[in-house]
Amino acid sequence: QLQASGGGLVQAGGSLRLSCAASGRLFSSHLMGWFRQAPGKEREFVAAIRWGSGLTYYADSVKGRFTISKDNANNTGYLQMNNLKPDDTAHYYCARATSYSTRAYDYGRWGQGTLVTVSS
């Protein structure tokens, strides 16, 4: 299971760093993905990283503001979020996939999310 943490309340323009701890080992063939879900909306793709190569992928809405990274030794991923906007308010989740996808359906090992609230 992958557990997200690090959420909180921040003002618009502020920053937060989320962490994703994997309870089982991640292999080079895996991707770690970040998704978010706002009230009344579907879960949407935010970013993903290939555990082996480190190749990264971003949703257009966060490109240039969010940075995904990983620490293979500690089986932990991170999502650095800068210049946050009220529209970024959501529960954030991390999960694992075996091939790149932006669909939540293709990811597994979901844990509880962490809430990010951005005030205007």
mmCIF file of the C-alpha atoms, coordinates in Angstrom:
data_MODEL
# 
_entry.id   MODEL 
# 
loop_
_atom_site.group_PDB 
_atom_site.id 
_atom_site.type_symbol 
_atom_site.label_atom_id 
_atom_site.label_alt_id 
_atom_site.label_comp_id 
_atom_site.label_asym_id 
_atom_site.label_entity_id 
_atom_site.label_seq_id 
_atom_site.pdbx_PDB_ins_code 
_atom_site.Cartn_x 
_atom_site.Cartn_y 
_atom_site.Cartn_z 
_atom_site.occupancy 
_atom_site.B_iso_or_equiv 
_atom_site.pdbx_formal_charge 
_atom_site.auth_seq_id 
_atom_site.auth_comp_id 
_atom_site.auth_asym_id 
_atom_site.auth_atom_id 
_atom_site.pdbx_PDB_model_num 
ATOM 1   C CA . GLN A 1 1   ? 0.000   0.000  0.000   1.00 0.00 ? 1   GLN A CA 1 
ATOM 2   C CA . LEU A 1 2   ? 1.123   3.555  -0.736  1.00 0.00 ? 2   LEU A CA 1 
ATOM 3   C CA . GLN A 1 3   ? 0.354   6.130  1.916   1.00 0.00 ? 3   GLN A CA 1 
ATOM 4   C CA . ALA A 1 4   ? 0.295   9.852  1.209   1.00 0.00 ? 4   ALA A CA 1 
ATOM 5   C CA . SER A 1 5   ? 1.070   12.453 3.858   1.00 0.00 ? 5   SER A CA 1 
ATOM 6   C CA . GLY A 1 6   ? 2.061   16.072 4.218   1.00 0.00 ? 6   GLY A CA 1 
ATOM 7   C CA . GLY A 1 7   ? -1.146  17.870 3.353   1.00 0.00 ? 7   GLY A CA 1 
ATOM 8   C CA . GLY A 1 8   ? -2.387  20.952 5.127   1.00 0.00 ? 8   GLY A CA 1 
ATOM 9   C CA . LEU A 1 9   ? -3.776  24.438 4.827   1.00 0.00 ? 9   LEU A CA 1 
ATOM 10  C CA . VAL A 1 10  ? -1.786  26.958 2.810   1.00 0.00 ? 10  VAL A CA 1 
ATOM 11  C CA . GLN A 1 11  ? -2.454  30.341 1.285   1.00 0.00 ? 11  GLN A CA 1 
ATOM 12  C CA . ALA A 1 12  ? -2.544  30.838 -2.450  1.00 0.00 ? 12  ALA A CA 1 
ATOM 13  C CA . GLY A 1 13  ? 0.981   31.185 -3.772  1.00 0.00 ? 13  GLY A CA 1 
ATOM 14  C CA . GLY A 1 14  ? 2.381   28.992 -1.025  1.00 0.00 ? 14  GLY A CA 1 
ATOM 15  C CA . SER A 1 15  ? 4.085   25.610 -1.154  1.00 0.00 ? 15  SER A CA 1 
ATOM 16  C CA . LEU A 1 16  ? 3.679   22.134 0.290   1.00 0.00 ? 16  LEU A CA 1 
ATOM 17  C CA . ARG A 1 17  ? 5.610   18.913 -0.098  1.00 0.00 ? 17  ARG A CA 1 
ATOM 18  C CA . LEU A 1 18  ? 3.691   15.654 -0.039  1.00 0.00 ? 18  LEU A CA 1 
ATOM 19  C CA . SER A 1 19  ? 5.290   12.311 0.702   1.00 0.00 ? 19  SER A CA 1 
ATOM 20  C CA . CYS A 1 20  ? 4.249   8.846  -0.448  1.00 0.00 ? 20  CYS A CA 1 
ATOM 21  C CA . ALA A 1 21  ? 5.575   5.913  1.541   1.00 0.00 ? 21  ALA A CA 1 
ATOM 22  C CA . ALA A 1 22  ? 5.326   2.465  -0.012  1.00 0.00 ? 22  ALA A CA 1 
ATOM 23  C CA . SER A 1 23  ? 4.869   -0.421 2.405   1.00 0.00 ? 23  SER A CA 1 
ATOM 24  C CA . GLY A 1 24  ? 6.212   -2.882 -0.145  1.00 0.00 ? 24  GLY A CA 1 
ATOM 25  C CA . ARG A 1 25  ? 9.207   -2.598 -2.402  1.00 0.00 ? 25  ARG A CA 1 
ATOM 26  C CA . LEU A 1 26  ? 8.834   -0.707 -5.658  1.00 0.00 ? 26  LEU A CA 1 
ATOM 27  C CA . PHE A 1 27  ? 10.669  -2.136 -8.633  1.00 0.00 ? 27  PHE A CA 1 
ATOM 28  C CA . SER A 1 28  ? 12.188  -0.366 -11.613 1.00 0.00 ? 28  SER A CA 1 
ATOM 29  C CA . SER A 1 29  ? 9.240   -1.479 -13.737 1.00 0.00 ? 29  SER A CA 1 
ATOM 30  C CA . HIS A 1 30  ? 6.792   0.413  -11.551 1.00 0.00 ? 30  HIS A CA 1 
ATOM 31  C CA . LEU A 1 31  ? 5.513   3.947  -11.746 1.00 0.00 ? 31  LEU A CA 1 
ATOM 32  C CA . MET A 1 32  ? 4.362   5.977  -8.794  1.00 0.00 ? 32  MET A CA 1 
ATOM 33  C CA . GLY A 1 33  ? 1.486   8.260  -9.595  1.00 0.00 ? 33  GLY A CA 1 
ATOM 34  C CA . TRP A 1 34  ? -0.154  11.145 -7.788  1.00 0.00 ? 34  TRP A CA 1 
ATOM 35  C CA . PHE A 1 35  ? -3.849  11.833 -8.198  1.00 0.00 ? 35  PHE A CA 1 
ATOM 36  C CA . ARG A 1 36  ? -6.224  14.277 -6.589  1.00 0.00 ? 36  ARG A CA 1 
ATOM 37  C CA . GLN A 1 37  ? -9.926  14.385 -5.992  1.00 0.00 ? 37  GLN A CA 1 
ATOM 38  C CA . ALA A 1 38  ? -11.909 17.485 -5.141  1.00 0.00 ? 38  ALA A CA 1 
ATOM 39  C CA . PRO A 1 39  ? -15.411 17.258 -3.638  1.00 0.00 ? 39  PRO A CA 1 
ATOM 40  C CA . GLY A 1 40  ? -17.937 16.267 -6.271  1.00 0.00 ? 40  GLY A CA 1 
ATOM 41  C CA . LYS A 1 41  ? -15.297 15.644 -8.911  1.00 0.00 ? 41  LYS A CA 1 
ATOM 42  C CA . GLU A 1 42  ? -13.618 12.593 -10.353 1.00 0.00 ? 42  GLU A CA 1 
ATOM 43  C CA . ARG A 1 43  ? -10.135 11.562 -9.332  1.00 0.00 ? 43  ARG A CA 1 
ATOM 44  C CA . GLU A 1 44  ? -7.679  13.184 -11.709 1.00 0.00 ? 44  GLU A CA 1 
ATOM 45  C CA . PHE A 1 45  ? -4.097  12.534 -12.672 1.00 0.00 ? 45  PHE A CA 1 
ATOM 46  C CA . VAL A 1 46  ? -1.490  14.945 -11.333 1.00 0.00 ? 46  VAL A CA 1 
ATOM 47  C CA . ALA A 1 47  ? 1.945   13.444 -11.965 1.00 0.00 ? 47  ALA A CA 1 
ATOM 48  C CA . ALA A 1 48  ? 3.834   10.178 -12.267 1.00 0.00 ? 48  ALA A CA 1 
ATOM 49  C CA . ILE A 1 49  ? 7.420   8.991  -12.124 1.00 0.00 ? 49  ILE A CA 1 
ATOM 50  C CA . ARG A 1 50  ? 9.089   5.858  -13.395 1.00 0.00 ? 50  ARG A CA 1 
ATOM 51  C CA . TRP A 1 51  ? 10.740  4.188  -10.433 1.00 0.00 ? 51  TRP A CA 1 
ATOM 52  C CA . GLY A 1 52  ? 13.677  2.954  -12.447 1.00 0.00 ? 52  GLY A CA 1 
ATOM 53  C CA . SER A 1 53  ? 14.575  5.752  -14.864 1.00 0.00 ? 53  SER A CA 1 
ATOM 54  C CA . GLY A 1 54  ? 13.037  8.690  -13.032 1.00 0.00 ? 54  GLY A CA 1 
ATOM 55  C CA . LEU A 1 55  ? 11.190  9.824  -16.140 1.00 0.00 ? 55  LEU A CA 1 
ATOM 56  C CA . THR A 1 56  ? 8.389   12.145 -15.091 1.00 0.00 ? 56  THR A CA 1 
ATOM 57  C CA . TYR A 1 57  ? 4.940   13.014 -16.393 1.00 0.00 ? 57  TYR A CA 1 
ATOM 58  C CA . TYR A 1 58  ? 2.665   15.910 -15.434 1.00 0.00 ? 58  TYR A CA 1 
ATOM 59  C CA . ALA A 1 59  ? -0.866  17.068 -15.996 1.00 0.00 ? 59  ALA A CA 1 
ATOM 60  C CA . ASP A 1 60  ? -0.979  20.346 -17.886 1.00 0.00 ? 60  ASP A CA 1 
ATOM 61  C CA . SER A 1 61  ? -2.685  22.017 -14.939 1.00 0.00 ? 61  SER A CA 1 
ATOM 62  C CA . VAL A 1 62  ? 0.341   21.520 -12.674 1.00 0.00 ? 62  VAL A CA 1 
ATOM 63  C CA . LYS A 1 63  ? 3.237   21.617 -15.145 1.00 0.00 ? 63  LYS A CA 1 
ATOM 64  C CA . GLY A 1 64  ? 5.819   24.153 -14.059 1.00 0.00 ? 64  GLY A CA 1 
ATOM 65  C CA . ARG A 1 65  ? 4.430   24.345 -10.516 1.00 0.00 ? 65  ARG A CA 1 
ATOM 66  C CA . PHE A 1 66  ? 4.646   20.761 -9.211  1.00 0.00 ? 66  PHE A CA 1 
ATOM 67  C CA . THR A 1 67  ? 7.695   18.499 -9.170  1.00 0.00 ? 67  THR A CA 1 
ATOM 68  C CA . ILE A 1 68  ? 7.566   14.765 -8.588  1.00 0.00 ? 68  ILE A CA 1 
ATOM 69  C CA . SER A 1 69  ? 10.636  12.981 -7.260  1.00 0.00 ? 69  SER A CA 1 
ATOM 70  C CA . LYS A 1 70  ? 11.662  9.731  -5.595  1.00 0.00 ? 70  LYS A CA 1 
ATOM 71  C CA . ASP A 1 71  ? 13.996  8.228  -3.048  1.00 0.00 ? 71  ASP A CA 1 
ATOM 72  C CA . ASN A 1 72  ? 14.568  4.650  -4.083  1.00 0.00 ? 72  ASN A CA 1 
ATOM 73  C CA . ALA A 1 73  ? 16.529  3.773  -0.968  1.00 0.00 ? 73  ALA A CA 1 
ATOM 74  C CA . ASN A 1 74  ? 13.610  4.675  1.269   1.00 0.00 ? 74  ASN A CA 1 
ATOM 75  C CA . ASN A 1 75  ? 10.860  3.552  -1.099  1.00 0.00 ? 75  ASN A CA 1 
ATOM 76  C CA . THR A 1 76  ? 9.353   7.025  -0.871  1.00 0.00 ? 76  THR A CA 1 
ATOM 77  C CA . GLY A 1 77  ? 8.094   9.463  -3.438  1.00 0.00 ? 77  GLY A CA 1 
ATOM 78  C CA . TYR A 1 78  ? 7.479   13.165 -3.159  1.00 0.00 ? 78  TYR A CA 1 
ATOM 79  C CA . LEU A 1 79  ? 5.331   15.825 -4.752  1.00 0.00 ? 79  LEU A CA 1 
ATOM 80  C CA . GLN A 1 80  ? 6.655   19.354 -4.326  1.00 0.00 ? 80  GLN A CA 1 
ATOM 81  C CA . MET A 1 81  ? 3.840   21.807 -4.955  1.00 0.00 ? 81  MET A CA 1 
ATOM 82  C CA . ASN A 1 82  ? 4.682   25.467 -5.501  1.00 0.00 ? 82  ASN A CA 1 
ATOM 83  C CA . ASN A 1 83  ? 2.572   28.479 -6.386  1.00 0.00 ? 83  ASN A CA 1 
ATOM 84  C CA . LEU A 1 84  ? -0.517  26.708 -5.115  1.00 0.00 ? 84  LEU A CA 1 
ATOM 85  C CA . LYS A 1 85  ? -3.919  27.890 -6.249  1.00 0.00 ? 85  LYS A CA 1 
ATOM 86  C CA . PRO A 1 86  ? -7.378  27.464 -4.705  1.00 0.00 ? 86  PRO A CA 1 
ATOM 87  C CA . ASP A 1 87  ? -8.208  25.080 -7.561  1.00 0.00 ? 87  ASP A CA 1 
ATOM 88  C CA . ASP A 1 88  ? -5.498  22.738 -6.219  1.00 0.00 ? 88  ASP A CA 1 
ATOM 89  C CA . THR A 1 89  ? -7.651  22.077 -3.148  1.00 0.00 ? 89  THR A CA 1 
ATOM 90  C CA . ALA A 1 90  ? -8.336  18.328 -3.024  1.00 0.00 ? 90  ALA A CA 1 
ATOM 91  C CA . HIS A 1 91  ? -7.495  15.065 -1.370  1.00 0.00 ? 91  HIS A CA 1 
ATOM 92  C CA . TYR A 1 92  ? -4.214  13.864 -2.841  1.00 0.00 ? 92  TYR A CA 1 
ATOM 93  C CA . TYR A 1 93  ? -3.459  10.167 -3.298  1.00 0.00 ? 93  TYR A CA 1 
ATOM 94  C CA . CYS A 1 94  ? -0.516  8.146  -4.498  1.00 0.00 ? 94  CYS A CA 1 
ATOM 95  C CA . ALA A 1 95  ? -0.641  4.742  -6.132  1.00 0.00 ? 95  ALA A CA 1 
ATOM 96  C CA . ARG A 1 96  ? 1.379   2.279  -8.202  1.00 0.00 ? 96  ARG A CA 1 
ATOM 97  C CA . ALA A 1 97  ? 1.158   1.219  -11.810 1.00 0.00 ? 97  ALA A CA 1 
ATOM 98  C CA . THR A 1 98  ? 3.113   -1.113 -14.059 1.00 0.00 ? 98  THR A CA 1 
ATOM 99  C CA . SER A 1 99  ? 2.828   1.069  -17.143 1.00 0.00 ? 99  SER A CA 1 
ATOM 100 C CA . TYR A 1 100 ? 2.261   4.752  -17.727 1.00 0.00 ? 100 TYR A CA 1 
ATOM 101 C CA . SER A 1 101 ? -1.336  5.881  -17.603 1.00 0.00 ? 101 SER A CA 1 
ATOM 102 C CA . THR A 1 102 ? -3.314  8.927  -16.551 1.00 0.00 ? 102 THR A CA 1 
ATOM 103 C CA . ARG A 1 103 ? -6.315  6.783  -15.602 1.00 0.00 ? 103 ARG A CA 1 
ATOM 104 C CA . ALA A 1 104 ? -6.853  6.040  -11.929 1.00 0.00 ? 104 ALA A CA 1 
ATOM 105 C CA . TYR A 1 105 ? -8.251  2.665  -12.990 1.00 0.00 ? 105 TYR A CA 1 
ATOM 106 C CA . ASP A 1 106 ? -4.783  1.556  -14.056 1.00 0.00 ? 106 ASP A CA 1 
ATOM 107 C CA . TYR A 1 107 ? -3.240  2.187  -10.650 1.00 0.00 ? 107 TYR A CA 1 
ATOM 108 C CA . GLY A 1 108 ? -3.395  0.105  -7.495  1.00 0.00 ? 108 GLY A CA 1 
ATOM 109 C CA . ARG A 1 109 ? -2.257  -0.093 -3.897  1.00 0.00 ? 109 ARG A CA 1 
ATOM 110 C CA . TRP A 1 110 ? -4.168  3.053  -3.022  1.00 0.00 ? 110 TRP A CA 1 
ATOM 111 C CA . GLY A 1 111 ? -3.886  4.297  0.534   1.00 0.00 ? 111 GLY A CA 1 
ATOM 112 C CA . GLN A 1 112 ? -5.706  7.032  2.349   1.00 0.00 ? 112 GLN A CA 1 
ATOM 113 C CA . GLY A 1 113 ? -5.201  10.436 0.825   1.00 0.00 ? 113 GLY A CA 1 
ATOM 114 C CA . THR A 1 114 ? -3.962  13.622 2.381   1.00 0.00 ? 114 THR A CA 1 
ATOM 115 C CA . LEU A 1 115 ? -5.987  16.811 2.260   1.00 0.00 ? 115 LEU A CA 1 
ATOM 116 C CA . VAL A 1 116 ? -4.563  19.946 0.698   1.00 0.00 ? 116 VAL A CA 1 
ATOM 117 C CA . THR A 1 117 ? -6.541  23.139 1.203   1.00 0.00 ? 117 THR A CA 1 
ATOM 118 C CA . VAL A 1 118 ? -5.478  26.327 -0.550  1.00 0.00 ? 118 VAL A CA 1 
ATOM 119 C CA . SER A 1 119 ? -7.107  29.514 0.673   1.00 0.00 ? 119 SER A CA 1 
ATOM 120 C CA . SER A 1 120 ? -7.466  32.595 -1.512  1.00 0.00 ? 120 SER A CA 1 
# 
